[in-house]
Amino acid sequence: MSEITSEFELICSKSDMAWTALQRQYADRLTAPEIDFLFARLVLGLTAPFYAEREPALHFTACNALVGRKLPPERAHAALRTVPKAGEPWIERAFDLAEEHGTKIAATLKEQRDQTDQINAKADAAHRELSSGAKEHVG
């Protein structure tokens, strides 16, 4: 499995949970375009620690794929390209907070993944060392 695939899979479940939470929390207080854009901003935050320093097209593709998992194509397109006029002032701040929250979640996920990768690399090295030592004693 490629690193890009595993990163995407890592954030998919968080993205799905975020969509559900946004629907529950804001369905009666925001318009559909506002919720869609709020979700797109959260997804932008979720993907930033993994993709922001890579090719911009790859980052956009990841955002598009995640948003497209929950929204039909025309709504996903609008959510990723159009800022809806906020019905109330607090909504604009909510857009920024959603992205910040997504970034914090993803930074924690990335840190945990990196720590796990380091532990696995050390375990693999120890296993190789033990295996080669065992072969020397047997041979």
C-alpha positions, 0 to 999 in steps of 0.5 A: 500500500502506498504512503498516499493511500494509507494517509487518505484512508487514515483521514477518511474515517475522521472526515466521515465522522465530521460530516455526521457531526456537522449534520447533527449540529448545524442542520437546523441552523445553516443552509446546505451551501453553508454546511457544505462549505463548513465541511470543505473547510474542515476537510481542508484542515484534515488534509493539510498536515498530510498534503499541504507541502506536496503538489497543490493538485494532489492536495486538491484531489484529496479534498475533492475525493473526501468531500465527494464521498458525502456530497453529490458532484455539483455540491462538492464542486460548489463547496470547494470553489465558492464561499457562500454568503454567511447568513449570520456573522458567527458563521464566518468564524465557524468556517475558520474554526472548522479548518483549524479543528481539522488541522489539529485532528490531522496533526495528531493523526500524523504524529501518531502514524509517524510514531507507529512507523518509528516503532515498527521500523525499530521492531523490524530492525531488531527482528532482522538482527535477531534472525541473523544472529540465530542463523549464525548460531545454527550454521 
